[in-house]
Amino acid sequence: MFACISTMYAADNVSFRATAPDAVAVGDQFRLSFVVSTTNVKDFKAPTINGFDVLMGPSRSQQSSVQVINGNTTSTSSVTFTYILMATSEGTFTIPGATIVADGNEVISNSVQIKVLPEDKVNGISSGGESGTSSSSASSISNSDLFVVANVNKTTVYEQEAFLLTYKIYTAIDLRGFDNVKLPDFKGFHSQEVDLPSDRKWELEHYRGRNYRSTVYRQFILFPQQTGELVIDAARFDASVAQANQAIDPFDAFFNGRNAYVEIKKSLFTPKLTITVNPLPQPKPENFSNGVGEFTLNSSINSTQLKTNDAITLKIEIAGTGNLKLISNPEVKFPEDFETYDPKVESSSQLTTGGLSGNMVIEYLAIPRNPGTYKIPSAKFSYFDINSKSYKTLSTEEYVLQVEKGEGGSSTQTIANYSKEDLRVLNQDIRFIKQNDVTLTPRGDYFFGTLPYWLCYLIPLVIFIILFFLNRKRIADNADLAMVKNRKANKVATKRMKKAGNLLKNNQKDAFYDEVLQALWGYVSDKLSIPVSKLSKDNIEDELKKYGVSDELVENFINVLNSCEYVRYAPGDANQAMDKIYESSLDIISKMESSIKQ
């Protein structure tokens, strides 16, 4: 048992896979690889290869890698056996799996199926004949090199019958992408787009005598909403193509860094499509639900034995494929003594080539008010069957209910998914009492005309008048720029001296003296309403004396200016000199603020 379990465990951990292209053309060479996820291998036995010429192989190569993720080290190793094959004849061929002994166990790989397409008639991809790969203009890219095909799986349909519209790209040149795509608005149709994988897969396909790389670009399910000849307008695709630049030598482009490829723009248009939409046969059934497709009908009820004021739930499920979202709900005829509510619908569907495939669950809720035996007749569901081209009518089961008298005259049961406010109680006209707290006001007691009422008008008016005059005074004061500068002179100087104090702490000597000089000159300029450019040591003394500054304070002011220019370059204790100038400047600004007379 231990030996068998070990062998099975080892075999499960070793993978042996064969890989090859899904499609090739006659004359193409391609690679067939067999990869085993261990290096302990021997006795590789190749399969019988029919329909292909073996040009080389099998060649053996070994790979290994080590990864460290979040401190966890993982290592992988593998051995690859490679063949180079050439397709010789058209058809679909299957290459059986190879056999190998890995880790002491015999392992068989998967088989691969390869479709061999006919040889390209014009050999456009390799020779560049009709493909135009040797040119560098949009006009040289022929419509057979790159085009988009719009296909529908049906051209004649009934009204509301779903059909598939596919836009497919075919290219024999280097298509880089689309700069702009303009699709039609599908007038006359209800459209839903099919979700395609984000990583678009390109396949080799033989089309109209040539081999192209092709892929499905977009797909839509369309439901015609009217009859007659409906036209699907042309779609526009603005493509970007890379082509070899024949004007540049390849060696020159490689060694001199020149661009060997040029980008070509080309607009592609799909032809218009005409869809013939036939009307549904007449006469339509009485219970026709607008359904077109293939559907089934089922029903269920939660209980047939109940008491008055107990709720019953009848569920009807419509499942199938077609215009599922456009189907109307079947009509259920409850007895007259039953209180009924609007049905609730839940749907689950996915888009398929035949339309929407899934189901709809319609839930009907009713409450019997009187005891007795009641019958709920079967509900009818009619739709147009696409396969038989005829109407079909489905019926639900008929239900017989036994209702006994319940306790009390009104329902006290809580019904899931239905709020109390949704229920109406028969033979009564009293609504549910609102239980929020409210404040009652004596009748005849009004706020209009009272003193508080008039104060609400008077107080805002007084405040507005006061603010109006204050604002006018502020505007008048700010209009005199010289007066504004005068008032803010001390504030600006103090701000500059504060900055100078920070420079003093950081021992930034040159910046400190520059800031002190700006503070002193700026203060005097703002206070005297004289531009700094017109002030100098020669006229500052006369100007200050005109405004009542004492001779001693003027002398101190000039001494500080001289010291700022001298001490910067004088030897000695720089910190002590800076401290002294800083204190003197503050003292001068303070004394001038109280000495200057306007």
Backbone hydrogen bonds, N-H to C=O, Kabsch-Sander energy under -0.5 kcal/mol:
donor,donor_aa,acceptor,acceptor_aa,energy
5,I,1,M,-2.6
6,S,2,F,-2.3
7,T,3,A,-2.2
8,M,4,C,-2.5
9,Y,5,I,-2.5
10,A,6,S,-2.4
11,A,7,T,-2.2
12,D,8,M,-2.1
13,N,9,Y,-1.4
14,V,10,A,-0.8
14,V,11,A,-0.5
15,S,13,N,-0.5
17,R,35,V,-2.5
19,T,33,S,-2.4
24,V,115,K,-2.4
26,V,117,L,-2.0
27,G,87,A,-2.4
28,D,25,A,-2.4
30,F,85,L,-2.4
32,L,83,Y,-2.4
33,S,19,T,-2.2
33,S,31,R,-0.5
34,F,81,F,-2.4
35,V,17,R,-2.9
36,V,79,V,-2.6
37,S,15,S,-2.2
38,T,36,V,-1.2
41,V,39,T,-1.7
42,K,101,V,-1.8
45,K,99,T,-3.3
46,A,44,F,-0.6
49,I,47,P,-0.5
50,N,48,T,-0.7
53,D,86,M,-2.6
55,L,53,D,-0.9
55,L,84,I,-2.7
56,M,84,I,-1.4
59,S,82,T,-2.3
61,S,80,T,-2.2
63,Q,78,S,-2.7
65,S,76,T,-2.6
67,Q,74,T,-3.3
69,I,67,Q,-0.5
69,I,72,N,-2.6
72,N,69,I,-2.1
73,T,71,G,-0.6
74,T,67,Q,-3.0
74,T,72,N,-0.5
76,T,65,S,-2.5
78,S,63,Q,-2.7
79,V,36,V,-2.3
80,T,61,S,-3.0
81,F,34,F,-2.7
82,T,59,S,-2.4
82,T,80,T,-0.5
83,Y,32,L,-2.8
84,I,56,M,-2.6
85,L,30,F,-2.5
85,L,83,Y,-0.6
86,M,53,D,-1.9
87,A,28,D,-2.1
88,T,51,G,-1.4
89,S,51,G,-0.7
91,G,116,V,-2.1
93,F,91,G,-0.5
93,F,114,I,-2.9
95,I,112,V,-3.0
99,T,45,K,-2.1
100,I,107,V,-2.1
101,V,42,K,-2.6
102,A,100,I,-0.7
102,A,105,N,-3.3
103,D,40,N,-2.9
105,N,102,A,-1.9
107,V,100,I,-3.4
109,S,98,A,-2.5
110,N,16,F,-0.6
112,V,95,I,-2.1
114,I,93,F,-3.1
115,K,22,D,-2.6
116,V,91,G,-3.8
116,V,114,I,-0.6
117,L,24,V,-3.6
117,L,115,K,-0.6
121,K,209,G,-2.4
127,S,123,N,-2.6
128,G,123,N,-0.6
128,G,124,G,-0.9
132,G,128,G,-0.6
135,S,132,G,-1.3
140,S,137,S,-0.9
141,I,138,A,-1.1
142,S,140,S,-1.0
145,D,142,S,-1.4
146,L,142,S,-1.1
147,F,170,Y,-2.3
149,V,168,K,-3.0
151,N,149,V,-0.6
151,N,166,T,-2.8
153,N,164,L,-1.7
157,V,276,T,-2.6
159,E,278,N,-1.9
160,Q,224,P,-1.9
161,E,158,Y,-2.1
163,F,222,L,-1.6
165,L,220,F,-3.0
166,T,151,N,-3.1
167,Y,218,R,-2.8
168,K,149,V,-2.8
168,K,166,T,-0.6
169,I,215,T,-2.6
170,Y,147,F,-2.6
171,T,213,R,-1.9
172,A,145,D,-2.6
174,D,242,A,-0.5
175,L,173,I,-1.4
176,R,174,D,-0.5
176,R,240,S,-2.8
177,G,240,S,-1.1
179,D,238,D,-2.6
180,N,238,D,-0.9
182,K,236,R,-2.7
183,L,181,V,-0.6
189,F,186,F,-1.9
190,H,223,F,-2.6
191,S,189,F,-0.6
192,Q,221,I,-1.9
194,V,219,Q,-2.5
196,L,194,V,-0.5
200,R,198,S,-1.3
202,W,200,R,-0.5
203,E,214,S,-2.7
205,E,212,Y,-3.0
207,Y,205,E,-0.6
207,Y,210,R,-3.5
210,R,207,Y,-1.4
212,Y,205,E,-3.1
212,Y,210,R,-0.5
213,R,171,T,-2.5
214,S,203,E,-3.1
214,S,212,Y,-0.6
215,T,169,I,-1.5
217,Y,167,Y,-2.8
217,Y,215,T,-0.6
218,R,167,Y,-1.2
220,F,165,L,-2.6
221,I,192,Q,-3.2
222,L,163,F,-2.5
222,L,220,F,-0.6
223,F,190,H,-2.4
225,Q,188,G,-2.7
226,Q,188,G,-0.5
228,G,277,V,-2.8
230,L,228,G,-0.9
230,L,275,I,-2.8
232,I,273,L,-3.3
233,D,231,V,-0.7
236,R,182,K,-2.6
237,F,268,L,-2.7
238,D,180,N,-3.1
239,A,237,F,-0.9
239,A,266,K,-3.2
240,S,177,G,-2.7
241,V,264,I,-3.2
242,A,174,D,-2.4
243,Q,241,V,-0.5
243,Q,262,V,-2.6
244,A,133,T,-0.6
245,N,260,A,-3.5
246,Q,244,A,-1.0
248,I,245,N,-1.4
253,A,249,D,-2.5
254,F,250,P,-2.0
255,F,251,F,-2.5
256,N,252,D,-2.2
257,G,253,A,-0.6
258,R,252,D,-0.6
260,A,258,R,-0.7
262,V,243,Q,-2.9
264,I,241,V,-3.7
264,I,262,V,-0.5
266,K,239,A,-2.1
268,L,237,F,-3.3
270,T,235,A,-2.0
273,L,232,I,-2.2
275,I,230,L,-3.4
275,I,273,L,-0.5
276,T,155,T,-3.0
277,V,228,G,-2.7
277,V,275,I,-0.7
278,N,157,V,-3.2
278,N,276,T,-0.6
288,F,285,P,-1.4
289,S,382,S,-2.3
291,G,382,S,-0.6
293,G,384,F,-2.3
294,E,321,T,-2.8
296,T,319,A,-2.9
298,N,317,E,-2.1
300,S,315,K,-2.2
302,N,313,T,-1.7
306,L,304,T,-0.5
306,L,402,Q,-2.3
308,T,404,E,-2.4
309,N,368,P,-3.6
310,D,307,K,-1.9
312,I,366,A,-2.7
314,L,364,Y,-2.6
315,K,300,S,-3.0
315,K,313,T,-0.5
316,I,362,I,-2.4
317,E,298,N,-3.1
318,I,316,I,-0.5
318,I,360,M,-2.7
319,A,296,T,-1.8
319,A,317,E,-0.5
320,G,358,G,-2.3
321,T,294,E,-2.3
322,G,356,L,-2.0
323,N,292,V,-1.4
324,L,322,G,-1.9
326,L,323,N,-1.4
327,I,324,L,-1.1
328,S,289,S,-2.1
332,V,330,P,-0.5
333,K,331,E,-0.5
334,F,332,V,-0.9
338,F,335,P,-1.7
339,E,367,I,-3.2
340,T,338,F,-0.6
341,Y,365,L,-1.4
344,K,363,E,-2.2
346,E,361,V,-2.2
348,S,359,N,-2.4
350,Q,357,S,-2.4
352,T,355,G,-3.0
355,G,352,T,-1.6
356,L,322,G,-2.2
357,S,350,Q,-3.0
358,G,320,G,-2.3
358,G,356,L,-0.5
359,N,348,S,-2.6
360,M,318,I,-2.7
361,V,346,E,-3.2
362,I,316,I,-3.1
362,I,360,M,-0.6
363,E,344,K,-3.1
363,E,361,V,-0.6
364,Y,314,L,-3.2
364,Y,362,I,-0.6
366,A,312,I,-1.9
367,I,339,E,-2.2
369,R,337,D,-1.7
372,G,403,V,-2.8
374,Y,372,G,-0.5
374,Y,401,L,-2.6
376,I,399,Y,-3.5
381,F,394,L,-2.8
382,S,287,N,-1.5
383,Y,392,K,-2.4
384,F,291,G,-2.8
385,D,383,Y,-0.6
385,D,390,S,-3.0
386,I,293,G,-1.1
389,K,385,D,-1.0
390,S,385,D,-1.1
392,K,383,Y,-2.9
394,L,381,F,-3.4
396,T,379,A,-1.9
399,Y,376,I,-2.1
401,L,374,Y,-3.3
402,Q,304,T,-2.9
403,V,372,G,-3.1
403,V,401,L,-0.6
404,E,306,L,-2.5
404,E,402,Q,-0.6
415,I,413,Q,-0.5
416,A,414,T,-0.5
418,Y,415,I,-1.6
422,D,419,S,-1.4
423,L,420,K,-1.1
426,L,424,R,-0.6
428,Q,425,V,-1.0
431,R,429,D,-0.6
440,L,438,V,-0.5
445,D,442,P,-1.7
446,Y,444,G,-0.9
450,T,447,F,-1.6
454,W,450,T,-1.7
455,L,451,L,-2.4
456,C,452,P,-1.5
457,Y,454,W,-0.9
458,L,454,W,-2.4
459,I,455,L,-2.5
461,L,457,Y,-1.2
462,V,458,L,-2.3
463,I,459,I,-2.4
464,F,460,P,-2.1
465,I,461,L,-2.0
466,I,462,V,-2.3
467,L,463,I,-2.4
468,F,464,F,-2.0
469,F,465,I,-2.0
470,L,466,I,-2.3
471,N,467,L,-2.2
472,R,468,F,-1.9
473,K,469,F,-2.1
474,R,470,L,-2.1
475,I,471,N,-2.3
476,A,472,R,-2.2
477,D,473,K,-2.4
478,N,474,R,-2.2
479,A,475,I,-1.0
480,D,476,A,-0.7
480,D,477,D,-0.9
481,L,479,A,-1.2
484,V,480,D,-2.1
485,K,481,L,-2.6
486,N,482,A,-2.1
487,R,483,M,-2.4
488,K,484,V,-1.9
489,A,485,K,-0.6
489,A,486,N,-0.7
492,V,488,K,-2.6
493,A,489,A,-2.5
494,T,490,N,-2.6
495,K,491,K,-1.8
496,R,492,V,-2.0
497,M,493,A,-2.5
498,K,494,T,-1.9
499,K,495,K,-1.7
500,A,496,R,-2.3
501,G,497,M,-2.3
502,N,498,K,-1.6
503,L,499,K,-2.0
504,L,500,A,-2.1
505,K,501,G,-1.9
506,N,502,N,-1.7
507,N,504,L,-1.1
508,Q,503,L,-2.6
509,K,507,N,-1.2
512,F,508,Q,-2.1
513,Y,509,K,-2.0
514,D,510,D,-2.1
515,E,511,A,-2.1
516,V,512,F,-2.1
517,L,513,Y,-2.4
518,Q,514,D,-2.1
519,A,515,E,-2.0
520,L,516,V,-2.4
521,W,517,L,-2.7
522,G,518,Q,-2.3
523,Y,519,A,-2.0
524,V,520,L,-2.1
525,S,521,W,-2.4
526,D,522,G,-2.3
527,K,523,Y,-2.5
528,L,524,V,-2.6
529,S,525,S,-0.8
530,I,525,S,-1.6
534,K,531,P,-1.3
535,L,532,V,-1.5
540,I,536,S,-1.9
541,E,537,K,-0.5
543,E,539,N,-2.1
544,L,540,I,-2.4
545,K,541,E,-1.9
546,K,542,D,-1.5
547,Y,543,E,-0.7
547,Y,544,L,-0.8
548,G,545,K,-1.6
549,V,544,L,-1.9
554,V,550,S,-2.1
555,E,551,D,-2.5
556,N,552,E,-2.3
557,F,553,L,-2.0
558,I,554,V,-2.3
559,N,555,E,-2.4
560,V,556,N,-2.1
561,L,557,F,-1.8
562,N,558,I,-2.3
563,S,559,N,-2.5
564,C,560,V,-2.2
565,E,561,L,-1.3
566,Y,562,N,-2.0
567,V,563,S,-3.2
568,R,564,C,-0.5
569,Y,566,Y,-1.4
570,A,566,Y,-0.7
574,A,572,G,-1.0
577,A,573,D,-1.7
578,M,574,A,-2.4
579,D,575,N,-2.4
580,K,576,Q,-2.0
581,I,577,A,-2.3
582,Y,578,M,-2.3
583,E,579,D,-2.3
584,S,580,K,-2.3
585,S,581,I,-2.4
586,L,582,Y,-1.9
587,D,583,E,-2.1
588,I,584,S,-2.3
589,I,585,S,-2.4
590,S,586,L,-1.9
591,K,587,D,-2.2
592,M,588,I,-2.6
593,E,589,I,-1.7
594,S,590,S,-0.9
595,S,591,K,-0.9
596,I,592,M,-2.7
597,K,547,Y,-2.6
